[in-house]
Amino acid sequence: MTVSLTHSESISVSASPDRVYDTVSDVTRTGEWSPVCRECWWDEGGGAVVGAYFTGRNVTPDRTWETRSEVVVADPGREFSWSVAGGRVVWTYSMQPEADGASTRLTESWDFTPEGQEFFVEKYGDSAAEEIEKRRAAAFTGIPETLAAIKRVVESGD
């Protein structure tokens, strides 16, 4: 049995939606803002286009691992989204201009899909619920950390 495991949070960034998009869609910079993903690289010469693949190296105190992701939405100035490991998790950055005309509402969303949950049941057996909860907790703490770091990077002009 699967449950809804989604979460999203937003932050205001003093930059245009296009500038924010250009930053978050450059996966090679992910290590600058992610508390877990230390680096990413495009596979096979890819880039921020639908169907492109990239690999990410993740590090926690307990382990280091790599995941392969596919870009599923690449809509400049609006949304950048990728699917991890064939749809087990979907991450999205969406951008909306704010009323002041000079800022962007950046939202990061996480969806641990039913396919991902089923994979964890197969992989972890009786420990699946505990492992899923670790991922849920990491998303709930990691998203606000990530958003704050992206805001710093974008607003600093780096």
C-alpha positions in Angstrom: 0.0 0.0 0.0 1.3 3.4 -0.9 0.5 6.8 0.6 0.8 10.4 -0.8 4.3 11.5 -0.2 4.6 15.0 -1.7 5.8 18.2 -0.3 6.5 21.7 -1.6 7.7 25.0 -0.3 8.3 28.4 -1.8 10.6 31.4 -1.4 10.8 34.9 -2.9 13.9 35.5 -5.0 14.9 39.0 -6.1 15.5 38.1 -9.7 13.5 37.5 -12.9 11.9 34.0 -13.5 14.3 33.6 -16.4 17.3 34.2 -14.2 16.1 31.8 -11.6 15.3 29.2 -14.2 18.8 29.6 -15.8 20.3 28.9 -12.4 18.2 25.9 -11.2 18.2 24.2 -14.6 22.0 24.2 -14.7 22.3 20.9 -12.8 26.1 21.1 -12.8 25.6 23.8 -10.0 23.4 21.7 -7.8 26.2 21.1 -5.3 26.1 24.8 -4.6 22.7 24.6 -2.9 21.7 21.0 -2.2 22.3 19.6 1.3 22.6 16.1 -0.1 23.4 16.2 -3.8 27.1 17.2 -3.9 27.5 17.3 -7.7 25.7 16.6 -11.0 26.8 16.2 -14.5 25.0 15.8 -17.8 25.2 12.4 -19.4 26.1 12.0 -23.0 26.5 15.8 -23.7 23.0 16.6 -22.5 21.6 19.9 -21.3 18.4 21.3 -19.9 16.0 19.9 -22.4 13.2 17.3 -22.1 14.7 13.8 -22.4 18.2 14.7 -21.3 19.8 12.6 -18.6 22.1 13.6 -15.8 23.7 11.8 -12.9 23.9 13.1 -9.4 26.2 12.1 -6.5 24.5 12.2 -3.1 26.3 12.2 0.2 24.9 11.7 3.7 26.8 10.7 6.9 25.6 7.2 6.3 26.4 6.6 2.6 27.3 8.0 -0.8 25.3 7.0 -3.9 24.5 8.1 -7.4 21.2 8.4 -9.2 20.4 8.9 -12.9 17.6 11.4 -13.7 15.7 12.5 -16.8 14.5 16.0 -17.5 10.7 15.8 -17.9 9.9 19.5 -18.1 12.2 22.3 -19.3 10.0 25.4 -19.7 12.3 28.4 -19.4 11.2 30.9 -16.8 8.4 28.7 -15.7 9.4 25.1 -14.7 12.3 22.7 -14.6 11.5 19.1 -13.5 13.2 15.8 -13.4 12.4 12.2 -12.7 14.8 10.1 -10.7 15.5 6.5 -11.5 12.7 6.0 -14.0 10.0 7.8 -12.1 10.6 6.8 -8.5 10.8 10.4 -7.4 10.0 13.6 -9.2 11.6 16.9 -8.3 10.3 20.3 -9.7 11.3 23.9 -9.5 8.5 26.2 -10.7 8.8 30.0 -11.1 6.1 32.6 -11.0 6.7 36.4 -11.3 5.7 38.3 -8.2 3.5 41.4 -8.2 6.4 43.7 -7.7 7.7 42.8 -11.2 11.3 42.3 -9.8 11.0 39.1 -7.9 10.1 35.5 -8.5 8.2 33.0 -6.4 10.4 29.9 -6.6 8.7 26.7 -5.5 10.5 23.4 -5.0 8.3 20.2 -5.0 9.1 16.6 -4.2 6.9 13.6 -5.1 7.9 10.2 -3.9 5.8 8.3 -6.4 3.9 5.0 -5.8 6.5 3.3 -8.1 9.2 4.6 -5.8 7.4 3.4 -2.7 6.9 -0.1 -4.3 10.6 -0.2 -5.2 11.4 0.5 -1.5 9.1 -2.3 -0.4 10.9 -4.7 -2.7 14.4 -3.4 -1.8 14.0 -3.0 2.0 11.2 -5.4 2.9 10.2 -5.0 6.5 12.4 -1.9 6.8 10.7 -0.1 3.9 8.5 2.1 6.0 11.5 3.3 8.0 13.5 4.0 4.9 10.6 5.8 3.2 10.2 7.9 6.4 13.9 8.9 6.2 13.4 10.1 2.6 10.3 12.0 3.6 12.1 13.7 6.6 15.0 14.6 4.3 12.7 16.3 1.8 10.9 18.2 4.5 14.2 19.6 6.0 16.1 19.8 2.7 13.7 21.8 0.6 13.8 24.9 2.8 17.6 24.6 3.1 17.8 24.3 -0.7 15.5 27.2 -1.4 17.4 29.5 0.9 20.7 28.5 -0.7 19.4 29.0 -4.2 18.1 32.5 -3.2 21.6 33.4 -1.9 23.3 32.1 -5.1 20.9 33.9 -7.5 20.8 37.2 -5.5 24.6 37.2 -5.2 24.9 37.2 -8.9 27.1 34.1 -9.0 
